[in-house]
């Protein structure tokens, strides 16, 4: 009997078991400890930053980074409309207003020119634009050169992009700070967790302070700020360290999967892989998720048709993120849209991309796709 093939299941091995057992035997079960210190140092080194603060989720990392640069009530914050809700939610937590901006058609990342026009328009209206939060979509690093020239602090949402790079710079090294995620389906997982990475010593210290309930360094419990219970535990950090030690091999397997997808769809009219052919993107992406774009007018079938075919064979796929400006909770919020994100949502399908997919599972996926294409 076949088992379900997931979109991006955790990839764990005996390495993770050893790290966890060692952490348990050390006695540092909670809340912090030497594995957390080591994980922070190792992630900072991988991202090319001076500092890292381990926290409970990627959302917490975004929230803390925004608070640390002073984002507050009534401010405007630029957010891609094509993203997971956490990016916008973290802005709302600060009391600021997310302003949604559309995507580039090639890779789905934030449109720099439209961002510049939106920032200029908001400033003409007298609005304070306190941050831009680009998202490195599906593991492909956004175009930061233009975004960092706008005179607005940039917080990089690199939740999907650990191990990716652009122009020789690793994801997480752009902007004032970046947020990483170690959720269960990410490129590496600590079961749950995230991290703020930055070169700014004071910003890192502020995030660390707020993440530990903003407790003052005195013998009794004293608080001058509202804080949060956001710190990552030592046990989860141990799991994250084990995963990080295997990151390059896991990225290699995801890239190999993407190459196989590229070959199988190369002869199929009306299809492309998101980010395909974009210089500085495809070759440097971590390929967290491979995304197929289907033009039904040319292909003769829709992305949803392939998704349904694979679902019937117990193979998970997922549509591209539904744009934030179309989400009921954010409907009515200000948005600068060109229709690109809406089109990508309508025509995109995330394919199984997990590094833990073994040969038999890969054969099932590619045989099923081949049967689907043959049937058309």
N, C-alpha and C positions, 0 to 999 in steps of 0.2 A: 504493500500500500504506500502510495506517495505521501510524503509529508509536505506541508505548505512551504513554499518558497517566499520569503519575505523581501521587502524592498531593500532594507539595509539592516540586517540583524546584527547584534553584537558578535564580534569575532574574538573569542577567548580561547586560551590554551593553558598548558601547564605553567607557563611563565606567570600568568595572573594568579594562579593558585599559590605558587611559591611566595610571591610578594605579599599576598594577603595573610598567609600563615605566618610569615615573618613579622608582619605588623601586629597580628594578634598576640604572638608570643612576646613581643616587645613590651606589652602592657599599655601601649599608647593607643587605646581604643577610641577615645573621644576626649575633647573635641578636636584638639590640634596635636601636633607632634612632629617628629623628625621626617616622616614620609611626606607630610604637607610642606615642610620647609624645602625638602629636596625636589618635590614635584614643581613647586613654584620656580625654583632656580632652573630646573631642566626645561620647563616650558618657556621661560623668559629667554633662555639661551637659544632655543629652537626658533623663537619669533624674532630674535635679534633685538630684544629690548632689555633695559636695565633692571626692570622690576616686574613682579607679577604678584597678584593677590588671589588666592584660591577661594572660591565662593560656591554657594549651593546650586547655582544654575546660571546659564547664559543670560537669562532675563535679569537676575540679580546683578550680574556683571554690568549690563547695560545701565540699569537703574543707578548703580553706584557711580559709574563713570560720568553720567549726566549730572548727578548731584554734585560730584566733585569739581566740575567745571562751572558750577553755579547756575545751571538751568533751573528755572523756577516758574511760578504761577504767571500765566499770561504770555509767556514767551512763545515764539514760533520755532519749531524744530522741523527741519526737512527730513522726510522719511521716504524711501522708495515705496511706491504703491504695491510693487510686486515683491512681497516678503511674507514671512510668517508673522502672526499677530503680535508676538512678543516684542518685536522692534517698536511697534507703535504703542503697545501697552506700557512699556518702560517709560516712554515720554509722558504718557498720561499720569503715571505714578508721581511724577515731579510737579504736576499741576500745569505743565506746558501743553501747547496744542500741536499735535502732529499735522504737518502740511504735506500731503502726498504728491509725489512727483513721478512721472512715468519713466519708462525703460528704454534702453537701446534695443533695437530688434535683433541684433546679432547674438548677444549673450544674455540679455534680460537684465543687465545691471543698470544702475541709476544713470539717467541721461544728463551729462555734465552741462550741456548748453541750456537745457530746459531748467536745470537747477539754478544756473546763474541768472536766468531771466526771472525766475520765481523769487530768488533772494532780492534782486533789484526791485521788483514790484512790491514786495513786502516792506522794504526799507522806504520806498517812496510814500507808503501809507503810514510811516512812523512806527512800524512794528519792530520789536527786538527779535532778531533771528539769532538764537543763542547756540545752535548746533546744527550740523549736518550729520546724519547717521547713514552712510552708504552700507549696503549689504553685499558681501561677496557671495553672490547667488550660486547655490549648488556646488560651491568649492572653486569658483572662478573669480579671481580678484578684480574688483572694480577699478575704474580709471580714476586715480586719485590726483594726478598731476594738476588737472584743471580745478578740481574741487577744493584743494588746499590753498588755491590762490584767491579765494573769494573773501578772505578776511573773516571767516566764520570758523570756530573750532570744529574739527572733524572727529567724531567717535566712530571707529570702524567696527561694524558688526561682522566679525569674522567667525561667527558661530559655526559656519559650514565649511571653513576654508583652512583649518590647521594643516600645515604642510604644503600648501600652495604658495605660489610666488608670482610676482610681476616685475619685469625689468630687473631681475636679480634680487628683489627685496621680498622677504617672506611676508605672508599674510600675518596681520597683527602688528606690523611695524609702521603702519600708516596713521597719520593723525595724532591727536593728543593722547589718545588711549584706544585700546581695542577690547572687544568682548569675545571670549571663546566659550563654546558649549561642549560639555562632555556627556550629553544626554545619551540614552541607550542606543539610538540609531545613528549617532554621529561617527565621524571618521575614527575617533577613539572614544571610549566611554569610561567614566568612573562610576557607572550606574546612574548617577545624577550628579551634576556639578558644572562649574564654569570657572572662568578666570578673567580678571582684568590684567592686561599687559600694557606697559607704558614705560617711557624713558623719564617721565616726570616723577621725581622722588616724592615731592609734596602731594601730588595727586594720588600716588600709590598709598602713602600714609593716611590720607583722608579716607580712601576707600576701605582700608584695613580697619580704621577706627569706626566708621559707620557700620561695617559688617559685623562688628563684635558688640552690638547694642550701644555703641558710642560711650562705652565705659571709660571714665577718666583714670589715669594711672596713679590711683591712690589706694590705700588699704581697704577702705570701705567702698560701697557702690555709690558712685556719683556720676551724674549725667548732665552735660550742658547742651547736648543735641539729641534729637530723636534718632535713635539707631535702629538697626535691623539684625535679626538673627540669620545672617547670611554666610557664615563661614563654612568652608568645606571640611569634612571630618578627615582625620588621619587615615582611617581604614579605606575610605573612598580614594584618597590621594594615593595610597599604595597600589590600588587597582589601576588608577590613572598612570602611575609611573610604569607599570608593566606594559600597558597599552602603548605608551609613548615610546618605549624601547623597541616596539615592533612597527612603528608608524610607517617607515619607508617601505617595508615589505607589504603592508596592507594597501598603501597607495599604489604600489606597483601592480597588485592584483586588480585594483579598481581601474587603473589605466588600461590594463590588458583587456578587461571586460569591455570598456568603451571602444577599444580598437576592433573587437569582434562585432560589436553593434554597428560600428561605422562600415565594416565590410558587408554585413548582411543587408544594410539598407542602401548601400552605394548605388545599386542598380534599380532602386525603387523610386520612380518619379514622384515628385511632390513631397519628399521627406528630407530632413536634415537633422543633425544633432545640434542642440543649442550650444553656441560657442564655437562651432566648427569653422575653421578657417580664419578666426580672429587672432591676429598676431599678438603674442604676449598673453594669450588666454589659454587656448586648448592645451598647448604643450606644458604649461605651468600650472594648470588646474590640478587639484587633488582628486578630481572625478568622484567626489562624494556621491553624487547622483548623476547618472547619464539621462539626459532629457531628449526625447524624440519630439520633433515638431512635424506635424502632418498638415499639408494643404489639401483638404478633401476634394477641392475642385480638380486638382491635378492627379492626386493619388487614386481617387475613386472610392476611398474609404476614410473614416475619421479616426483620430486617436482613441476616442471612446470605444470604437469597434474593436480595436486591438486589445484595449484594456479589458473589455468584456470577454473576449476570446481567452485571454490568459487567466482571468478570474475563474472561468469555468474549468480550468485545469489546475486550480489551486496555486496560482502564481500571482503574487501581489504586485500591483502597479499603483500609481497615484497621479491625479492631475497636477499640473503646475499650480503653485499658490494662487488662490483666488485673490485678486487685487484688493487692497485695503479700502479703496474708495468705493468698492462694490459690496463691502461687508456691512450687514445690517447695523452693527454696533458703531461703525464709523461713517455711515451714510449721512451726507450733509456736511461733513468736514471739508475744508478747503482742499482742492486737488488741481494739479496741472497735468492733464492727461491728453495723450495724443492717440490713444487707442491701441498702442503697442502691447501693453500689459494685458488688456482685455483679449487681444488676439492670441497672445501666448497662452493665456489660461484656456481659451477655447480650443487650441490646436496642440497643446503640449501634453506629454505623458512621461512621467518619471518611470524608468525601467529598473528591474532588480539590479542592484549595484554593489551588494555587500561583498567585502573582501573574504568573508567566511564561506562563500558559495563554493562547494567542492565540484569536482568534475562532473559527477552525475547530475547535480542540480543545474549546472551550466548547460549540459546537454539537453535537459528537459526544457529549459527556457528557449534555447536556440532552435530546437526541433519544433517547439510550439509556434514560434514566430515564423519559421520556415513553412509550416503547414498552413498558417494563416495567409501568408503571401501567396502560396501556391493556390489556395482556394479562391483568390481574387484574380 
